[in-house]
């Protein structure tokens, strides 16, 4: 639990054109140790930012004169240390992606909000602000001490070297925490939006599938009509499966750590993609150990990884291709063995160059789009399970994707 007394002296600025909402915010936050400033005007908000130090800005997405994205973009340019949060009543994934890529928004707050989640979001943002501020101060001190080294006596230099080593160690620790918080909260923001979206689109997609079944049963359809319907069904099913995957990831209740049978999880994922496999006439070749392969983790999330990855791989394949799926156990060099799940394409088959670009190039992980949204979730889940993903080539010069996860220790 975060010690909220740490936030005393910090300021949170809330910008919204609805006066009633601002009154609710003031009432909700009146007992908090940090200062709360509210305004209906973007112009006044910018003046406040110029006149005093603000840790967090919360802006509504829709305002009369300017969109929240444009306002927060201006805040990002003129006051880059301020943590930015966006409020919205609309679960629009395109809004989320624009805000993350263009504004670097820390979190989304969906209206109407739950009080506990609202408070937790602000505290997380303030904690992030403090970590970044401490990191910036350490970097300043490092530069100062390093510059003074050549003018110090031998005794002073030895002490300065010790201080510099301590500062560097703390700076590396904060950099790691900073990166983890940034990536986690980026996905949490999208997860919050996607949770509502997934629930909203699941029902109409099911209705579309039912209508297609009725349409397909008619006698007066041409062969082309039937072919188009058969082509549409797996695409709609894929959207439904991805929506379910995102919804399940966003659910906070699915965090139970347990022993997970890796082969069972993979086979469950392959079963859910069978319709695409059949339609594209893809051959699946599986190689698994005779003994069960156990890992420790969140079963639901592990299965979501396999579902999303297999769906993306199948989508990239030509008809009548071959997909090879297997598991091996390897020593990891840190006193723990690891399970390696391999999925590859035979006969020179290749994944699209942009499909897994974010895994090969870490800098691209901060750029969110519709193509890599599910893949970013996979990356986050794997890292939460102390694993990693690698891309390479197999013996047939086809694309090879490997997931490495630590094995459950033998009892």
C-alpha positions as CSV (number, residue, x, y, z in Angstrom):
1,X,0.0,0.0,0.0
2,X,1.3,3.5,-0.9
3,X,2.1,5.8,1.9
4,X,0.0,8.8,0.9
5,X,1.7,11.2,3.3
6,X,4.6,11.2,0.8
7,X,2.4,13.3,-1.5
8,X,2.1,16.2,0.9
9,X,3.1,19.4,-0.8
10,X,2.3,18.0,-4.3
11,X,-0.4,19.5,-6.5
12,X,-3.0,17.8,-8.8
13,X,-4.7,19.9,-11.4
14,X,-8.1,18.8,-12.8
15,X,-9.5,20.4,-16.0
16,X,-13.1,19.8,-17.1
17,X,-15.9,22.0,-18.5
18,X,-18.5,20.4,-16.2
19,X,-18.7,22.4,-13.0
20,X,-20.7,19.6,-11.2
21,X,-18.0,17.1,-12.0
22,X,-15.3,19.4,-10.6
23,X,-17.3,19.8,-7.4
24,X,-17.5,16.0,-7.1
25,X,-13.7,15.8,-7.6
26,X,-13.1,18.4,-4.9
27,X,-15.4,16.5,-2.5
28,X,-13.7,13.2,-3.3
29,X,-10.2,14.5,-2.7
30,X,-10.7,17.0,0.1
31,X,-9.1,14.8,2.7
32,X,-6.1,13.9,0.7
33,X,-2.6,15.2,1.7
34,X,-1.9,16.7,-1.7
35,X,-3.4,20.0,-3.1
36,X,-6.3,19.8,-5.5
37,X,-6.8,22.6,-8.1
38,X,-9.8,22.6,-10.4
39,X,-10.7,24.7,-13.3
40,X,-13.2,24.8,-16.2
41,X,-10.8,26.7,-18.5
42,X,-7.9,25.4,-20.5
43,X,-6.4,28.9,-20.6
44,X,-6.5,29.1,-16.8
45,X,-5.0,25.6,-16.5
46,X,-2.0,26.7,-18.6
47,X,-1.6,29.8,-16.5
48,X,-1.6,27.7,-13.3
49,X,1.0,25.4,-14.8
50,X,3.2,28.4,-15.7
51,X,2.9,29.9,-12.2
52,X,3.4,26.9,-9.9
53,X,4.7,23.4,-9.8
54,X,2.1,20.8,-10.6
55,X,2.7,17.0,-10.3
56,X,-0.4,15.6,-12.1
57,X,-2.8,17.1,-14.7
58,X,-6.2,15.3,-15.2
59,X,-8.1,16.5,-18.3
60,X,-11.4,15.6,-19.8
61,X,-11.2,14.4,-23.4
62,X,-14.1,16.5,-24.8
63,X,-14.1,20.3,-24.0
64,X,-15.6,23.2,-25.9
65,X,-12.6,24.9,-27.4
66,X,-9.9,22.2,-27.5
67,X,-9.7,18.4,-27.2
68,X,-8.1,16.9,-24.2
69,X,-5.5,15.3,-26.4
70,X,-4.4,18.7,-27.8
71,X,-4.3,20.3,-24.4
72,X,-2.3,17.5,-22.9
73,X,0.0,17.5,-25.9
74,X,0.7,21.2,-25.1
75,X,1.3,20.3,-21.5
76,X,3.8,17.6,-22.5
77,X,5.8,20.1,-24.6
78,X,5.8,22.9,-22.2
79,X,5.9,21.0,-18.9
80,X,7.3,17.5,-19.6
81,X,7.7,16.5,-16.0
82,X,4.0,16.7,-15.3
83,X,2.2,13.3,-15.3
84,X,-0.8,13.4,-17.7
85,X,-4.2,11.6,-17.1
86,X,-7.2,11.7,-19.4
87,X,-10.9,11.4,-18.4
88,X,-13.5,10.2,-20.9
89,X,-17.0,8.9,-20.9
90,X,-16.4,7.0,-24.2
91,X,-14.6,3.6,-24.5
92,X,-13.0,4.4,-27.8
93,X,-9.8,2.4,-28.4
94,X,-8.7,4.8,-31.2
95,X,-8.8,7.7,-28.6
96,X,-6.7,5.6,-26.2
97,X,-4.1,4.8,-28.8
98,X,-3.9,8.4,-30.0
99,X,-3.5,9.6,-26.4
100,X,-0.8,7.1,-25.6
101,X,1.3,7.7,-28.8
102,X,0.7,11.5,-29.1
103,X,0.5,12.6,-25.5
104,X,2.2,9.9,-23.5
105,X,-0.9,9.7,-21.2
106,X,-0.2,7.8,-18.0
107,X,-3.7,6.5,-17.3
108,X,-7.4,6.8,-18.4
109,X,-10.2,7.5,-16.0
110,X,-13.6,6.3,-17.4
111,X,-16.7,8.3,-16.4
112,X,-18.4,7.5,-14.1
113,X,-15.6,6.3,-12.0
114,X,-15.4,4.2,-8.8
115,X,-14.0,6.3,-6.0
116,X,-11.3,3.7,-4.9
117,X,-10.0,3.4,-8.5
118,X,-10.0,7.2,-8.9
119,X,-7.9,7.6,-5.8
120,X,-5.6,4.7,-6.7
121,X,-5.0,6.2,-10.2
122,X,-4.0,9.6,-8.8
123,X,-1.7,8.0,-6.1
124,X,0.0,5.9,-8.8
125,X,0.6,9.0,-10.9
126,X,2.0,10.9,-7.9
127,X,4.2,7.9,-7.1
128,X,5.5,7.9,-10.7
129,X,6.1,11.6,-10.4
130,X,8.2,11.2,-7.3
131,X,10.3,8.4,-8.8
132,X,11.0,10.4,-11.9
133,X,11.9,13.5,-9.8
134,X,14.2,11.5,-7.6
135,X,15.9,10.0,-10.7
136,X,16.4,13.4,-12.2
137,X,17.9,14.7,-8.9
138,X,20.3,11.7,-8.7
139,X,21.4,12.3,-12.3
140,X,22.1,16.0,-11.4
141,X,24.1,14.9,-8.4
142,X,26.0,12.4,-10.5
143,X,27.0,15.0,-13.0
144,X,28.0,17.4,-10.2
145,X,30.2,14.9,-8.3
146,X,31.8,13.6,-11.5
147,X,32.8,17.2,-12.5
148,X,34.3,17.8,-9.1
149,X,36.5,14.6,-9.1
150,X,39.5,16.2,-10.8
151,X,39.7,19.1,-8.3
152,X,39.4,17.0,-5.1
153,X,42.2,15.6,-2.9
154,X,42.9,11.9,-2.9
155,X,40.7,11.4,0.2
156,X,37.9,13.5,-1.2
157,X,38.1,11.6,-4.6
158,X,37.8,8.3,-2.8
159,X,34.7,9.5,-1.0
160,X,33.2,11.0,-4.1
161,X,33.8,7.7,-6.0
162,X,31.9,5.8,-3.3
163,X,29.1,8.3,-3.5
164,X,29.0,8.1,-7.3
165,X,28.8,4.3,-7.2
166,X,25.9,4.5,-4.8
167,X,24.1,7.1,-6.9
168,X,24.6,5.0,-10.0
169,X,23.2,1.9,-8.3
170,X,20.1,3.8,-7.1
171,X,19.7,5.5,-10.6
172,X,19.7,2.1,-12.3
173,X,17.2,0.8,-9.8
174,X,14.9,3.8,-10.4
175,X,15.3,3.5,-14.2
176,X,14.1,-0.1,-14.0
177,X,11.1,0.8,-11.8
178,X,10.3,3.8,-14.1
179,X,10.3,1.5,-17.2
180,X,8.1,-1.1,-15.5
181,X,5.6,1.5,-14.3
182,X,5.5,3.2,-17.7
183,X,4.9,-0.1,-19.6
184,X,2.5,-1.5,-17.1
185,X,0.3,1.6,-16.9
186,X,0.3,2.0,-20.6
187,X,-1.3,-1.4,-20.9
188,X,-3.5,-0.8,-17.9
189,X,-4.9,2.3,-19.6
190,X,-5.7,0.4,-22.7
191,X,-7.0,-2.5,-20.7
192,X,-9.5,-0.3,-19.0
193,X,-10.8,0.9,-22.3
194,X,-10.7,-2.5,-23.9
195,X,-12.6,-4.1,-21.1
196,X,-15.6,-2.1,-22.0
197,X,-15.1,-2.4,-25.7
198,X,-14.7,-6.2,-25.6
199,X,-18.0,-6.5,-23.6
200,X,-19.7,-4.2,-26.1
201,X,-18.6,-5.9,-29.3
202,X,-19.0,-9.5,-28.2
203,X,-22.8,-9.6,-28.5
204,X,-23.2,-7.9,-31.9
205,X,-20.4,-10.2,-33.3
206,X,-22.2,-13.2,-32.1
207,X,-25.4,-11.9,-33.8
208,X,-23.4,-11.4,-37.0
209,X,-22.1,-15.0,-36.9
210,X,-25.7,-16.3,-36.4
211,X,-27.0,-14.3,-39.4
212,X,-24.1,-15.7,-41.5
213,X,-25.1,-19.2,-40.5
214,X,-28.7,-18.5,-41.6
215,X,-27.6,-16.9,-44.8
216,X,-25.3,-19.8,-45.6
217,X,-28.1,-22.3,-45.3
218,X,-30.1,-20.7,-48.1
219,X,-30.4,-22.7,-51.4
220,X,-30.1,-19.7,-53.8
221,X,-26.6,-18.8,-52.9
222,X,-23.9,-18.9,-55.5
223,X,-20.5,-20.7,-54.9
224,X,-18.9,-17.2,-54.6
225,X,-21.4,-16.2,-52.0
226,X,-20.7,-19.3,-49.9
227,X,-16.9,-18.8,-50.3
228,X,-17.2,-15.2,-49.1
229,X,-19.3,-16.3,-46.0
230,X,-16.8,-19.0,-45.2
231,X,-14.0,-16.4,-45.4
232,X,-15.8,-13.9,-43.2
233,X,-16.6,-16.4,-40.3
234,X,-13.0,-17.0,-39.1
235,X,-12.2,-13.3,-39.3
236,X,-15.2,-12.5,-37.1
237,X,-14.3,-15.3,-34.7
238,X,-10.8,-14.0,-34.5
239,X,-12.1,-10.5,-33.5
240,X,-14.3,-12.2,-30.9
241,X,-11.4,-14.3,-29.5
242,X,-9.1,-11.2,-29.3
243,X,-11.8,-9.2,-27.6
244,X,-12.2,-12.0,-25.1
245,X,-8.5,-12.2,-24.6
246,X,-8.2,-8.5,-23.9
247,X,-11.2,-8.6,-21.6
248,X,-9.7,-11.5,-19.6
249,X,-6.4,-9.7,-19.3
250,X,-8.1,-6.5,-18.0
251,X,-10.0,-8.4,-15.3
252,X,-8.2,-8.0,-11.9
253,X,-9.8,-11.2,-10.6
254,X,-7.7,-13.5,-12.8
255,X,-4.5,-13.1,-10.9
256,X,-4.3,-16.5,-9.1
257,X,-0.8,-18.1,-9.3
258,X,-0.9,-21.8,-9.9
259,X,0.9,-24.7,-11.5
260,X,0.1,-24.5,-15.3
261,X,0.4,-27.4,-17.7
262,X,2.1,-25.8,-20.6
263,X,1.1,-28.4,-23.2
264,X,-2.6,-28.3,-22.1
265,X,-2.6,-24.5,-22.4
266,X,-1.1,-24.7,-25.9
267,X,-3.6,-27.3,-27.0
268,X,-6.5,-25.2,-25.6
269,X,-5.3,-22.3,-27.7
270,X,-4.9,-24.4,-30.8
271,X,-8.4,-25.8,-30.3
272,X,-9.8,-22.2,-30.2
273,X,-8.2,-21.4,-33.5
274,X,-9.2,-24.7,-35.3
275,X,-11.8,-22.9,-37.5
276,X,-9.0,-20.8,-39.1
277,X,-6.8,-23.8,-39.4
278,X,-9.5,-25.8,-41.2
279,X,-10.5,-22.9,-43.5
280,X,-6.8,-22.2,-44.6
281,X,-6.0,-25.9,-44.8
282,X,-3.0,-25.5,-42.5
283,X,-1.1,-28.5,-41.2
284,X,-0.2,-28.4,-37.5
285,X,2.8,-30.4,-36.4
286,X,3.2,-30.8,-32.6
287,X,6.3,-32.0,-30.6
288,X,6.0,-32.2,-26.9
289,X,7.9,-34.0,-24.1
290,X,6.5,-37.3,-22.8
291,X,6.4,-35.9,-19.3
292,X,4.2,-32.9,-18.3
293,X,5.8,-29.5,-18.5
294,X,4.8,-27.3,-15.5
295,X,5.3,-23.6,-15.0
296,X,4.1,-21.3,-12.2
297,X,1.8,-18.5,-13.3
298,X,-1.6,-17.3,-14.1
299,X,-3.2,-20.0,-16.3
300,X,-5.8,-17.7,-17.9
301,X,-3.2,-15.2,-18.9
302,X,-0.7,-17.8,-20.2
303,X,-3.5,-19.2,-22.4
304,X,-4.3,-15.7,-23.7
305,X,-0.7,-15.4,-24.8
306,X,-0.8,-18.6,-26.9
307,X,-4.3,-17.7,-28.3
308,X,-3.2,-14.2,-29.5
309,X,0.2,-15.4,-30.9
310,X,-1.2,-18.4,-32.7
311,X,-4.0,-16.3,-34.2
312,X,-1.5,-13.7,-35.4
313,X,0.8,-16.4,-36.9
314,X,-2.1,-18.2,-38.6
315,X,-3.3,-14.9,-40.0
316,X,0.0,-14.3,-41.6
317,X,0.2,-17.7,-43.3
318,X,-0.8,-18.7,-46.8
319,X,-3.3,-21.4,-47.4
320,X,-2.0,-25.0,-47.1
321,X,1.0,-23.9,-45.0
322,X,2.7,-25.8,-42.2
323,X,2.9,-24.6,-38.6
324,X,5.3,-26.4,-36.3
325,X,4.7,-26.2,-32.5
326,X,6.9,-27.7,-29.8
327,X,8.3,-27.6,-26.3
328,X,11.8,-28.2,-25.0
329,X,13.4,-27.8,-21.6
330,X,16.7,-26.0,-21.4
331,X,19.1,-24.9,-18.6
332,X,18.8,-21.1,-18.1
333,X,22.0,-20.4,-16.3
334,X,20.4,-19.0,-13.2
335,X,19.9,-22.2,-11.2
336,X,16.5,-22.7,-12.9
337,X,15.5,-24.7,-15.9
338,X,13.3,-23.1,-18.4
339,X,10.6,-24.3,-20.8
340,X,10.9,-23.1,-24.4
341,X,7.8,-23.0,-26.6
342,X,8.6,-22.8,-30.3
343,X,6.2,-22.0,-33.1
344,X,7.6,-21.8,-36.6
345,X,6.7,-21.8,-40.2
346,X,8.1,-24.4,-42.5
347,X,9.4,-24.1,-46.1
348,X,10.8,-20.6,-45.9
349,X,7.5,-19.2,-44.4
350,X,8.0,-15.8,-42.8
351,X,6.0,-13.7,-40.4
352,X,5.2,-10.2,-41.7
353,X,8.1,-7.8,-41.0
354,X,6.0,-5.5,-38.8
355,X,4.1,-8.2,-36.8
356,X,6.7,-8.7,-34.1
357,X,8.8,-5.5,-34.7
358,X,8.3,-4.3,-31.1
359,X,10.0,-7.4,-29.8
360,X,13.0,-7.0,-32.0
361,X,13.2,-3.2,-31.4
362,X,12.4,-2.2,-27.8
363,X,12.0,1.5,-28.9
364,X,8.9,0.5,-30.9
365,X,7.2,-0.9,-27.9
366,X,6.2,2.6,-26.9
367,X,4.3,3.1,-30.1
368,X,0.8,1.5,-29.7
369,X,-1.4,0.7,-32.7
370,X,-4.2,-1.7,-33.5
371,X,-1.8,-4.3,-35.0
372,X,0.4,-4.7,-32.0
373,X,-2.1,-4.0,-29.2
374,X,-2.6,-7.7,-28.5
375,X,1.1,-8.4,-29.0
376,X,2.0,-5.8,-26.4
377,X,-0.3,-7.5,-24.0
378,X,1.5,-10.8,-24.7
379,X,4.8,-9.2,-24.1
380,X,3.6,-7.7,-20.8
381,X,2.2,-11.1,-19.6
382,X,5.4,-12.9,-20.5
383,X,7.6,-10.4,-18.6
384,X,5.3,-10.6,-15.6
385,X,6.1,-14.4,-15.6
386,X,9.9,-13.7,-15.8
387,X,10.0,-14.9,-19.4
388,X,11.0,-13.4,-22.7
389,X,10.3,-13.7,-26.4
390,X,12.8,-14.2,-29.2
391,X,12.6,-14.2,-33.0
392,X,14.8,-16.2,-35.3
393,X,14.9,-18.8,-38.1
394,X,14.4,-22.5,-38.1
395,X,16.3,-25.2,-40.0
396,X,14.0,-24.7,-43.0
397,X,14.8,-21.0,-43.1
398,X,11.3,-20.2,-41.9
399,X,10.4,-17.8,-39.2
400,X,10.8,-19.0,-35.6
401,X,9.1,-17.5,-32.5
402,X,10.3,-18.7,-29.1
403,X,8.8,-18.0,-25.7
404,X,11.1,-18.9,-22.7
405,X,9.5,-19.3,-19.3
406,X,11.0,-20.7,-16.0
407,X,9.9,-24.2,-15.1
408,X,8.1,-25.0,-11.9
409,X,10.8,-26.4,-9.5
410,X,10.5,-30.2,-8.9
411,X,9.2,-31.0,-5.4
